[in-house]
Amino acid sequence: MARKGLVESNNRKKRLVEQDKQKRERLKDIIRSKTSTLEQRFEAVLKLSKLPRNGSAVRVRSRCVLTGRPRAVYRMFGLSRIAFREEALRGHLPGVKKSSW
């Protein structure tokens, strides 16, 4: 089980990313745009640097929804490999079965 503080910190980062997503995208579009002037780009870079760093999507870690484990998390299910196996063997994941050949 992951430490509760780390899980909560990650959840706060997720909320912050959702809040700032559109603003960040607009600023990045201005920076990437060939039509914007040098002054507009510079101003956009300054505004982007003033936004909270935890609002960046790369700071969010994918964690297992059951255990909070940060490694080996399947995106499709939101579960770590260990939790996925346990849930699949119990039959709690529809359409998932152990393969044999």
N, C-alpha and C positions, 0 to 999 in steps of 0.2 A: 504494500500500500504506500503510495507516495505521500510525502508530507503535505498536510493540508494547506500550509502557507504557500507552497509552490503551486499547487492547483489553483488556489484563489488568485494568486498573482497572475497566473496565465489567463484566468477568466477575466480579470480586469483589463489585461492587454487586449483580449479579444473584443471587449466592449469599446475600448478606446479606438481600435482599428476600425470598427464599424462606424463610429462617430466621425472620424476624420477621413474616411475613405474617399468621398467625393471631392473634398477640398484638396487632398493630396494629388488625386488624379488630374484635377484642373491645373494645379501648379506644375506637375510633371509634363502635361501636354504643352504648356507655355514654354517650358524649358526645351523640350524636344522640337518644337515647331520651327520650321525654317523661315516662316513669315514674320515671327515676332522679332522686335528690335533687340539690340544688345542690352539696352536699359531695362526692357520688360523682362528679359531672361534673368538679369542680375537681381531685379526686384523679386522675381518668383523664387529664385534660389534662397534669398534672404528670408522670405516668408516661410519657405519649406523648412529651413533650418531652425526657425522659431517654433515650429510645431513640436509636440512632445515626441521624443525618440521611441517611446513605448507604443506610439500610435502606428508604427511601421509594421507591415504584415510579416516581415521576416523575423520579428521578435517573438511571434506566437509559436508555441511548440504544440504539436499534435499529441494529445494525451488520451489514454484509454478512458472511456466514460465510466467504467466500473471501478477500475483500480487506480487510475491516475498515472499509470506507468507511461513514461515518455518515449520508450524505444519500441520498435517493431509494432507500430500501430497501423492496422489496415484501415485506409481511408473509407472504404465502402461500408464498413461496419462500425468504425469508431472504437474498435476493440484491439487490445494488444494480442499478440499471438497466443499467449497463455490463456487469457480470458476467452478468446475466440474458440480455442480448442475445447475448453470446458463447456461453453454454451452450446457448441455444435454437438458434442457427445451427449449432452442432456436433451437435445432435440429442441432447443429454444430458438434456433435460427432456421426459419423456413427455407426449404430448398437446398440446404447444406447437408451433405452426408459424407461419411468417410469413404474414400475411394479404395477399391480393391480390384486387382486384375490377376 
